[in-house]
Amino acid sequence: QSLTTRPNGRSADWIAPGPSNGCAMACAYCYVPRRKGYANPITLFTNIEAIVAHIRRHVRAQGPKPEPNQCDPEAWVYDIGENGDCSVDALICDNTADLIAAFRGLPTAKASFATKFVNPDLLALDPQGRTRVRFSLMPADDSRLLDLRTSPIAERVAAAADFLDAGYEVHFNLSPVVLRDGWQRDWTELLTHLDDVLPARVKQQAAAEIIMLTHNRALHDVNLGWHPRAEEVLWRPDVQETKRSQNGDLNVRYALDVKRRAVAELRDLIAARAPWLRVRYAF
């Protein structure tokens, strides 16, 4: 109902009005269900023409990007999937296709969305380099425990070349990084797998975001009722502290010194096992 574009500056320059909220998947750490009292049906917004028109006006008002930044060296980057997964939305409506088509005609901007679901229907949408897909990755054991109803990690990695060949820019979200016994070993295995299986053309254009786990007390309480095993690794009061998020939520994150050490360790692992993977930012 309210068409607003907000500055971001981390993963994207701007957060565009979303075409939906909610998700068919059930990741145990996800912030999206908090908006719906921890029920999480997909709500599709039917004013997609107005959303697209708003984005076009906003992009044109910015003019050319004046200088490179961590989001992109040339284009303004607009996150189009903050409150859902655009790959899943594309199973049930044309909103994702309409947005990808719109950015095809915006030479100073790119769409961007993170996904944990491999939807081959997206390969036919002809983004012409104006949409960035960020496949979220974590060690397979973490994913089986925490990424419920998503595509397996190996399937997401295997899809990278297909999406690049279909005209997408392909990045990776190392997200969320969950600290538990053996996390360094399992991230080493994942990074080694990326280096072994990804073709050179994917590596040449790839970049990554490191996103450490942020959790929430209310979600913790919900998970204790239906998926308590997840909370054994997500809820770690011994190494976590409270934080106020940008949207005003009171969450918990790893203590700053713990987070700083873990990010440094993961950067070192990337440098050793996947040195081609440029880290755009760590949060």
Number of C-alpha atoms within 10 A of each C-alpha: 8 6 13 14 16 13 12 16 13 15 24 22 21 22 21 26 24 22 25 22 22 23 21 15 20 17 20 23 21 20 17 19 21 15 12 11 10 16 13 18 13 18 13 17 14 13 11 19 12 13 22 21 12 16 24 16 10 15 20 13 9 12 11 14 15 11 9 11 16 13 19 17 12 16 21 24 28 28 23 27 23 19 19 27 23 30 22 20 24 17 13 11 14 14 23 25 19 18 21 26 18 18 23 18 14 17 15 17 26 28 28 28 22 22 23 25 20 21 17 13 11 19 15 11 15 16 25 16 18 24 26 24 21 24 23 22 27 22 22 17 11 19 19 16 14 23 23 15 14 19 17 17 24 15 12 19 19 15 17 25 17 14 21 21 13 17 18 25 24 25 27 23 24 21 18 21 22 18 18 12 9 8 17 16 11 16 21 18 16 21 22 16 15 18 18 11 11 15 13 12 11 20 20 11 14 20 19 22 22 21 17 19 19 23 24 20 13 13 19 18 12 13 18 13 8 10 14 15 12 19 18 11 15 23 18 16 12 8 15 20 14 16 17 11 11 8 6 8 12 14 18 21 22 23 15 12 9 13 19 13 11 19 17 12 13 19 19 13 19 20 15 13 20 20 15 17 23 18 20 18 14 17 15
